[in-house]
Amino acid sequence: QVQLVESGGGLVQAGGSLRLSCVTSGRSFSTYSMRWFRQAPGKEREFVAHCSTSGGTTYYADSVKGRFSISRDNAKSTLYLQMNSLRPEDTAVYYCNAVGGGMSYWGKGTLVTVSS
């Protein structure tokens, strides 16, 4: 059983920063491509950022490029999302996603609220 647990969400002023974490259970974290998604109130889930198994390849949605940074620590089975210059439109539940071995796993999400 693979479990993903996000943390680090909270309330922050526009222009501020937060760092989200996603801890993954099991011994296969280093074999998973990892992604962050988010879902804002009343909107569909959208892609935020991707990180390859080694962390060497990253990809970002245009809306967060230059402001967010995805990274991973395979020794700690943890994925991170550093969010800077936050905007009210970044307000959403952020979800961690792991893909590997023909499977896709999701966390329950952590809420980020950005006030203006």
Sequence and secondary structure as in RCSB ss.txt:
>XXXX:A:sequence
QVQLVESGGGLVQAGGSLRLSCVTSGRSFSTYSMRWFRQAPGKEREFVAHCSTSGGTTYYADSVKGRFSISRDNA
KSTLYLQMNSLRPEDTAVYYCNAVGGGMSYWGKGTLVTVSS
>XXXX:A:secstr
   EEEE  EEEETT  EEEEEEE SS GGG EEEEEEE TTS  EEEEEE TTS  EEE TTTTTTEEEEEEGG
GTEEEEEE S  GGG EEEEEEEEETTEEEE   EEEEEE 
